[in-house]
Amino acid sequence: MKNFKAKAVSSSQGDLFGADRIAAIYKARPDCPLSNSTLYQLVAQEAGLSKEAMAERVPVGRSGQRHSLERRAIRWTQQDLRRAGILERVPGERGIWRLTEDAKRDLNMAKPGVKVLAFRTDLGVAVFGPSGDIFKNLDIPIMACVTSPPYPLAHSRRYGNPDQKEIVKFIMDTLEPIIERLDERGSLSINVSQDIFLPGSPARSTYVERLVIALEDAGLSLIERLIWQSNKAPGPVQWASKTRQQLNVGYEPIIVMAKNPLKFKGDNRRVLEPHTERHLALIDAGGEKRSTCHGDGAYRLRVGSFAQPTDGRIPRNILQRGIRCAQGNRYKKAAEALGLPVHGAGQPYSVPEFLIRWLTEEGDVVCDPFGGRLMTSLAAEMLGRLWITGERALQYVRGGAELFRDCPGFHLNPQLEQAFAGAAQR
């Protein structure tokens, strides 16, 4: 994954014109637009290059036109930072760039290898660090991983995302240590996107299918493709509203994979729903009064069917859940009160809450390597599960911590609390 898309600290510090280095120059002057000539001078000073070396032109390509490779590399990096939402051109000015408003409130992303306790409760821990690093060397079995990785969006959100070519490897690299530590009865539940399109085309990406095959190659078995039907905004605008080739989107898939399908711990009795009034009336009446056959004998209805009372009805594999929820509103209010950015991908509390009840029992370990708003962690906490969450953006894990203040054993890392103490008065 390219470093600029995650806005992470570059793993190749020797890259003189890397995105992190260029972005840092702008961030040191957040309210000061920079001309390219000024930027070249600042980069040369930091890199210890002479003006002559920075301006040196060499033949490039078949045409042999002479260009400064250093300056061209810097301009390419500017374009990368523009696509990542960090830089923008000053309107009406040529060769003058500035930080975007979002970048002025940028995220502090964890460096590779960093693993710092952000906060804990009696039941779980939230760790600040890169998603894949946190679960290495873990010595306890995981019963369920309930998570939502970044989508391979063409225009990334603030936290960044890999592109369609990189996304499957990125997810698999993150999940590898978790898969190794899955209990024999354990499972992965992954919220992915149905609405990723090939560049300039109404054709959908097949990254979800490639991810399922990669997970199968890693030894897991496909248990379910849940549909999460939400009240998301109509789209895609280009292909549904403009060219009219596509239909409006309305759902996201949730892929459920099991370590051992025969020992899979999922139990629909933990997620039974209330019977409808009509069905309760049918039970009270002694069940069906008729006998019939449908589908060439595939389905038979007999007198007395549905006469026995049961604890509830088995849910269908379509979750109808709106995006907004009370816990999400709590998170947003807490983050804004601290002057922190709000995580842009809002999964409602009810989605992980349903999955955790279905896939685990009280006392089991639930993990989420992509913490985000920490809804999986909160649901695990409320349901009496042990939990471990990773989040590589410091501001997100700090904002999410506010949801746990009333939980038994809550402790916030004092350094994390002090890091944003000046943003708001508590």
N, C-alpha and C positions, 0 to 999 in steps of 0.2 A: 504494500500500500504506500502510495506517495505520502511523504511526510506532511506536505502542505495541506492535504485534505483533512488530516486529523489535527492540524495546528499543533503538532507535538514537537517536543524538543528533538532536533535532528539526531539520528544515530550516527551520522557521518559528519563529525565536527570539522573535518578538513575541507568540507565543501565551502569554498569562499563565497559562492553566490547562491547558497541554499535558501529555501523559503524562510526558515527560521531566522537566519542572519539578516536577510533583507527586511523581514517583518519587524525585527527588533529595532532596526534603525527608525522606522516610522513610529513604532510604539514609544520610543524615547522622546518623540516630538509629536504627541497625539493631536495637537491642535494646529500643527504647522504643515501645510502642504509642501511637498518637495518637488523641485524640478529635477528632471533626469540628470542634468549636469551636476547639480548639487549632490544627488544620490551617488553618482559615479565617484565624486571626490570623497564622500564619507566612506564608501566601500573600500576605496583605495587606501585611505588612512587606516582603517581597521585591519585590512589584509597586509599592510606594509608594502603596497605596490606604489611605484612611482607613477606620476602623471603620464610619463612616456609609455610605460608598460600598459597602463589602462587604455591608452589611446592608440596603441599599436594596431595597425590594420594588416591583415594577411589575406591572400586570395582564398575565396570560398566557392565551392561548387564548380560545375562545368564552365560557367561563365567567367570564372576567375575574378569576379568583382571583389574588391578589398573591403573587409569589415573588421571591426574590433570584436573579437570573440568574447572578450570579457563583458563589454557593454551589451552585446547581444544576449549573453547568458542572463544578465541582470534584467533585461526587458522581458525575456521569456518567464523569468520568475515573477515579475510583476503581473503577467497575465495569469499565471497559476494562482497567485494571491487574489486576483480579481475574481476568478471563478470560485475560489473558496470563500468569497464574501469578506475578505480582509481589507483589500484596497479598492479604491474607485478613482476614476479620473475626475479632475475638477472640471465641471461643465464649462465649455467655451474656451478652455485652455489646452494648448498642445504640450504634451510631455510633462504635465504636472499631475502628481498623484497624491492622494491622502488616505488616511485610515477611514473605513466606514464607521458609522455610529456604533454598530454592533461590535466591531473589533476594538473600539475604545473600552468596551466592557468585556474583553476577551476572556477565554477560559484558560485556566492554568492546567495543562495536561501533564500527567505523570510521565516521567522519563522511564525508559526500559529498565526493569529490575527493581523499581521502587515499589515497596509494599509497606504502607503506613496505616495503622489503625485510625480510622476516622471517628467512629463511635461504636458503642456496644450496648447491648441489653443483656438480661439474664438468658435470653434465648438465642441471640445472634450477634454477629459482628459485620460491620461495613468497613471495607478496606479501600483506601485510595491507592490506585496503582493500575498499570495496564491490564486489560481484561485477562489475557492468557497467562500472565505471570502469577496471578494471585493463587491459583489452585494447584500449582506445582508443589510437589512434596507434601500434599495434604494426606493425612494418615487416617481419615475417617471415611466411611462409605457414604455416598450421596444417593438419596432415594429418588430425588427429582430435581432436574434443572428446568426451571420455568423462566424463559427469557425472550427478549425481543432484540435481535441484533440490528445495527444500522441497516437501512435499506440502501441499495446502490442507486441513489438518486442522481439525476443529471446535474441538478443544482443542489449541492449539499447543504444540510443544516449547519448551525453553528458548531456542533460537535464533530462535524466531518463524517465522511463515509467513503469506503472503497468504491470503485466503479464496477461495472458488470463483469469485467474480466477478472477482477481481483477478489470479488466478494466471497465466493465459495471457499477459496483457500484461506481467506481471512477468518471466516467463521469456523472452519475446521481446525485451524491452528489454535484458535481460542478454546474450542471445545475439547481438544485432544486430551488434556490432563483431566478434564471432568469425565469424559467417557471412560478413561482408565480407572476411575474411582467410583463408577456407578455400581450400586448394589445390584446383585443378580436380578432383583425384582424391580430395579429402577428404570427411569425413563427420562427422555429429553422432550420438552415441549417448546417449540420454537415458533414465534409469531413472525411471519414473513410477509412479503407484499406481492399481490397479484398484479399490481399496476405499474410495473417497470417496463418501459418501452424501448425498443431499439432506436438508436439516434436517427431522428428525422423520419420515423416510420411508425405506422399504427400497429406494427407487429410487436407482440409482447416478448419480453425476455424469458428465457427458460431457466433462469438461475435457480428457481425453486426446485425444478425437476433435477437439475444437476446437483443441488445440495442434498436432496433425498438419496440419490444414487451414491454420493460421497459418504453419507452417513451409513448407508447399507454396506458399502465397502469397508467401513470401519467396524463392522460387526453388529450393527443395530438392525432392528426390524421395524418396518412401518406398521404402526398400530391404528392410526387415525389421521384423517385430514379434516380437522374441524373447520367450520366456517364461522368467522366472527363477523356478523352483520351489524353494521353501525350506522350512525346518522352522519357519516362523513360527507364533505362537500361534493357536489356533482363534478365529474371530470371523467377522463382527461379533456380539458377544454379544447385543445387542438383537434383531437380526433373524434370527440363526441359532439361538441358544440359548433365547431367551425367546418370541418370536412364532413361531419355526420357519418363517418364510417364505423365508429365504435358506439357501444352502449355506455351509459353512465355507470361508474363503478359503485359498488355497494358493500363489498366485503373484503376481508383479509384472511388468508389461510393460517391455520395453526397446525404445524406438523408435530405429531406425537410419535416418537421412536422408543422402542423398548430394548433393554439389554438382552433379556430372554423372554420372548413373547408368552411362553408357557407358564412362566413364573411372574409375569407382569402384575404389579400390585394394584393397578387401577380397579376400582369397585364402584359401579354405578349406584349402589345402595347408599353411598355417602353423598350423592348429589341428587337424590330423588326430589321431584317437584310435586306440589299439591295437585291432587286430582281436580279436574274441572267439575263444576256443579252438575253438569250433564252426566258425567261418569259416576259421580257419587249417587245420583238418582237411579242410575242403571243398577248399581250394586244393591241399593236399598230395595229395588224391585225384584231382586232375585236373578239378575242377569238377563241375557237375551231370551226372547220368547219365540224366536224364529230359527230356522235352519236353512242355510244357503251355502252355495259354493261358487267361487270366483276363480278366474284365471286357470281354466282347465284343471281344476282340482288342487291348484297350488295353495289356495286359501279357503278354508272351510270354517263356517260359523255354525255352532251347535247350540241347541236350547240349553240355557244355563251358563253359557260362556260369560265371563266377567262377573260372576256372582260372588266370588270370594273377595273380602276386603283386603287391601294391600296398603303398605306404608306410603305409597306415592307412585307417580308415573316416572318412567325412565326418560331422561331428557333426550331429545334428538341431538344430532351432531351439528346443530346450527345454534350458535350463541347470539342472541339478539341483545346487544348491550350498547347503549349510547356512549359517546366518547367522554362527555362531561360526567363528573361524579363528585360527591361531597369530599372525598379524600383528595381528589385532584385539585379541587378548589382550595382546600386547606394548604396543600403544598404550594400552590401558586401564590396565595396570600402571604405565606411565611417567607418564601423566596423574595418576593417584592419588598416585604418589610425590611429585609436585610440588605436590600439594594443589589440582589443577585439576579443573574439571568435565569429565566424559566426554561426548563428543558422542553424542546419543541415537539417531541413525540409523546403525546399523552395517551397512554393505555389506561382505561378505567380500572379501578380497584377490583371490580367484580369479575374481570377476566382471569387474572391470576388466582383470585380467591376460589373460583370454580375449579380451576385446574388443580390447585393444591389439595382441595378436598377430595377430588376424584382420584388423584394419583398417590396420595400419601395418607398416613395416619399421624395422630398426635405423637410427638417425640421424634419423628423422622427428620432427616436433614434435607433442606431445600436450598438450592443455590441459584444465583443469577449473576453471570459475569458482566452483564451490561445493565448496571443498576438504574440509570436514568432517574426517574422520579421515585424510585424505590418502592413501587407498588407491590412487587413480588415479595420483598422483604416485609412490608407492612402486613400483607395478607398472611404470610407465614407466622409472623409474631402474633397476630390476632387469633390464629387457629391453633396455637400451641406447638408449632413446629420449630425445630432448630433451623437457623438460616445463616448463610454466608453470602455476602454480596460484594462485588467488585465494581468500582466506578473510577474511570481515569480522569474525569474532570472535577477539579477540587470544588468549584462552585456548586455543582450539582449535588455532590454528596453532602455538602454543608447545608444546602437548602432542604434536602430530603431528611436530614437528621431531625428537623423540627417536628416531624410527624411522630417521633418516638419519645419525645420528652416525658410523657406520662407513663411510659412503659417501665416495669420493674427492672432495676439495675441499670438504667440509662446512664451512660457516661460519655461525654463529648470530649475528644482530644482537646486539651486547653489551647494548644497551638492553632488548631483549626478554628476554634471559637474566636481567638484573638485576631486571626488573619483577616476577618471581615467585621471586626467589632466596630470599626469606624464607619461602616456603611449605614448603620442605623442604631438608634438607641433602643435597647431592649427594655 
